């Protein structure tokens, strides 16, 4: 039994794609709850449904069937305008590729989000949170891949999202750099209380989570709660 408030609840969630005459069952009846402030890792092979699930939770896609609630709001019934507002005000996204604007400094890349947020952080404070306070006036071309990913994290958390959804955030990075990025995600989770879900195919990363959800063939095949969490610096792969 979890005494924290459920931020997400999914019930019998399905997603079907049509590729010509081929029908792809990306999700096959997912039941899920994610709670306030927890750090969850979704682990599974490519094609297991991880990204599809994350996209539905983030309002980037809609399910074919079932229910998915963000608090009391059924995202499956939301209009496009409601999903846009939901993404803008409640969700931060971090993807494998950083999607920074090359002509803007790190601070300016973060400010793009804070200028439209309801309760934004100062861009400099967001960059300091991920260890880049002294690099805020550098352009992406002057930053390493890991630093660019940390700018992307700062951009995601600067609007004080209730939820941070991360799709393979270390996928384009070497292990040493990836650990620095994971440390930035964990710091944001702890200091801001943001419910954080991280998709990965790297099983080692699961050791830093409160809870691990194992996905296979469009379903959650297993779940594990870590009695002891490891810090990112303790990981290696």
Beta strands, then each sheet from edge to edge (+ up, - down):
strand 1: 6-19
strand 2: 22-35
strand 3: 39-43
strand 4: 65-70
strand 5: 73-74
strand 6: 91-94
strand 7: 163-167
strand 8: 195-200
strand 9: 211-216
strand 10: 219-225
sheet 1: 2+ 1- 4+ 5-
sheet 2: 6+ 7+ 8+ 3+ 9+ 10-
end
